[in-house]
């Protein structure tokens, strides 16, 4: 099969299409004929040599795919040959064939294309697990996500709004801020021109926000703590400005804040399968009705994975980048 491999740690140019042996579905797995694969920032970090795949996972990058089930491993009853699925995978997505745990396969939402479906698993699993399960965002609360024009951001805005939250986001340009508003954000702050801490304080009349989803880290952490409401929850899922930071913990104590975080890739299939079941039940109907939708910025052929990573690192995209196989 054709696949894109990381020839060595480095820039986008180290991604090279090559021939690899076809993978075989093991016990509890299915083999997917990949039609499209999503591109995510963890793929970039893996390419740089800073995010190795978990034990037993493919070294081929790619954490989400959509396609047709081509083979079924021992013990699999939830998925059958020929099913159209999208799946969260621990690696191997940039290829013509990819194995996936049956537990993390979800039927493709009715009305969506393979390209649209490939843009779902990584972002929707991540947002659901962190914003709704871990942080417990509830109807009527106020939610802040940084980087609202990213794949995670655009998903967070739509889902938080669909479940009745007031949504605030930050973005790096006026165009990106308007894009976020078009997805349902109640307030979109161009952080290059406006101090988001002050803007949020003004918008909420000093009440602050209940939940923050942060992918920035660094000096954003203290500002996030400052604008969290009493009993607020802060979830870290990435550190674009670095993981090491000194913070004043007094507001955490006085406001009874929860600071937490997670990584999804190393979690076991049972954990991911529970997220898949929740998404299928509670979010897939929203996708099928058009109430929420995957936002696709760019579609490139598999062989152009290096261009996809270059675009990802430029942060010029709004929504998801997808490789068509």
Buried (B, 14 or more C-beta within 10 A) or exposed (E): BBBBBBEEEEEBEBBBBEEBEEBEBBEBBBBBBBBBBBBBBBBBBBBBEEBEBEEEBBEBBBBBBBBBBBBBBEEBEBBEEEBBBBBBBBBBBBBBBBBBBBBBBBBBBEEBBBBBBBBBBBBBBBBBBBBBBBBEBEEEBBBBBBBBBBBBBBBBBBBBBBBEBBBBBBBBBEEBBBBBBEBBBBBBBBBEEEEBBEBBBEBBEEEBBBBBBBBBBBEBBBBBBBBBBEEBBBBBBBBBBEEEEEBEEEBBEEBEBBBEBBEBBEBEBEBBBBBBEBBEEBBBEBBEEEEBBBBBBBBBEBBBBBBBBBBBBEBBBBBBBBBBB
